[in-house]
Amino acid sequence: MKLFLLLVLASVFYSVASVTRKIAAFNIQTYGPTKAGKPDVMDELCQILKRYDIVLIQEIRNADGTAIVQLLDQLNSESDVNGAYSMEIGPRLGRSSYKEQYCYFYKHDFFTILDSETYNDAKDIFEREPMNTLFRDLDSGKEFVLSGIHVKPDDAPTEIDELTTVYDSIESTLGTSDVIILGDLNADCSYVSSKDWNSISLRQDVRFDWLIPDSADTTVSTTDCAYDRFVSAGTITSSIQSASVYNFESDHNLSNSFAKEVSDHYPVEITITY
């Protein structure tokens, strides 16, 4: 009887202590007032975003910031728990008049943000410096950094290689080795060839695990390229249960032409249990 009670208590403790979260990176392709003005596209975006507990949104192109707030408001109005999501948005980035922003949508009942920074790119390697955000899971207490990046296509090997230095900086500035690098790395096809990988430290350094394979296709068009990736380091890697591409076109039975109106990228997603 005592053994049975111990097993029951252990089972209850595990069910309370173990939580599962889903995290995504989604390049929404030139997200601004034009896309925000298309109700059918906005409805589809919200259907996609509701899948996730945290999602990195890339390629926000809106100087006054109204379009991303519109997306957040609609997402919250359609979520099971109204007002479920908060956002953390970074500065407008880019060397020219072309600027983009990163943004994290996250469920504030599940996570809090302890710190957030734009990487200090003293060597000016990045067109759009990574956004490094330290999250704490409110149920488990687990802390980790998401390092979001949209790599400049023409400089992809150089920028991806420099992400190793970004990781080292995160360990120093944010105080953790549990980091997930995520986003549109443009890490395939004409931007990164097979011969480039041998000189890219983020691929060669044993600290890093690439979770989306080179064989994946993260593009909505007829191309077959694994542009969007997750790369993890630290103990958080052992908590990652799965990593995949979310093909919203087939899952929601959309035409390819309409899917392209939503984005030219599919989201990539991971499931974490800790």
C-alpha positions, -999 to +999 in steps of 0.1 A: +000+000+000+028+024+009+045+017-024+013+023-043+008+057-025+043+067-033+038+059-070+006+079-071+022+109-054+052+107-078+028+106-107+009+136-095+041+155-089+054+148-124+021+158-140+023+192-121+061+197-126+061+188-163+049+215-188+048+215-226+052+247-247+052+253-284+075+280-299+077+292-335+095+316-358+075+331-387+087+355-414+054+371-423+069+388-454+067+425-455+041+428-427+027+463-427-005+483-434-011+467-467-012+431-454-030+443-422-057+457-445-066+423-459-092+406-435-088+372-450-051+373-447-053+386-411-078+358-402-053+332-415-024+348-397-043+346-364-052+310-370-015+302-374-003+323-345-029+307-321-009+275-323+020+290-303+029+300-268+058+321-281+063+332-317+090+353-332+076+375-360+100+388-386+100+413-414+077+439-398+077+469-421+056+496-405+072+529-393+044+539-370+039+505-354+002+503-359+000+471-380+016+448-355-007+462-327-036+455-350-024+419-354-020+414-317-054+429-309-071+406-334-052+376-322-062+383-286-099+388-297-099+354-313-079+335-287-095+310-263-085+334-234-091+370-245-060+390-240-038+360-238-008+374-257+016+402-249+043+414-272+080+424-270+091+444-300+125+456-310+138+487-328+137+493-365+169+478-380+188+481-412+217+501-427+196+518-454+161+533-455+148+497-456+140+489-420+126+458-403+116+449-367+115+417-347+086+410-323+078+382-299+042+374-292+039+354-260+013+341-237+018+361-205+000+335-183+029+311-193+059+334-196+074+365-183+103+384-199+132+391-176+154+410-200+156+419-237+184+434-258+194+441-293+228+426-299+257+451-297+272+446-332+304+465-328+319+450-359+288+458-380+284+422-392+246+421-392+222+440-414+196+434-386+212+426-353+197+397-333+170+403-307+179+384-275+151+380-250+153+361-217+121+343-209+111+326-177+084+299-177+060+308-149+050+272-142+083+255-143+107+283-135+128+274-165+147+303-181+161+305-216+170+331-242+155+333-277+178+349-301+158+360-331+174+369-364+165+376-400+198+371-419+206+392-449+205+368-479+237+380-496+257+378-464+242+346-450+274+326-445+291+355-427+261+364-405+254+328-396+290+322-386+289+353-364+260+339-344+285+319-324+299+352-311+263+363-304+258+332-283+290+339-263+278+374-257+244+361-244+262+339-219+279+370-206+252+397-208+221+376-200+237+350-178+226+317-193+239+291-217+204+279-225+198+296-259+176+290-289+186+308-321+156+311-344+144+328-375+149+332-412+186+324-415+185+321-453+205+290-447+202+271-479+200+272-517+219+300-534+226+318-502+245+290-483+260+262-504+272+229-492+308+240-494+301+270-471+291+248-441+327+238-433+336+274-425+305+283-405+313+279-368+276+277-358+274+244-378+308+231-368+308+239-330+296+209-310+278+232-286+250+237-312+222+215-324+205+223-357+169+212-353+155+218-387+173+196-413+189+209-445+163+187-464+134+207-451+114+231-472+103+263-454+091+282-485+056+285-498+067+290-534+080+262-558+115+266-543+127+239-520+149+256-494+155+253-456+158+290-450+141+290-415+158+273-386+162+266-349+196+261-334+198+253-297+226+252-271+228+243-234+205+221-213+174+234-231+183+212-260+174+181-240+139+195-234+131+199-271+108+170-281+102+179-318+110+204-345+091+208-378+079+230-405+042+240-402+026+238-437-004+260-432-013+257-469-020+220-467-032+220-431-059+246-438-066+235-474-056+268-490-048+276-526-011+283-532-019+317-545-037+326-512-010+310-491+015+333-508-006+363-498-001+352-462+037+348-465+063+333-487+076+313-457+061+286-435+066+289-398+091+266-381+081+252-347+094+233-318+078+216-289+095+218-255+087+197-224+104+204-191 
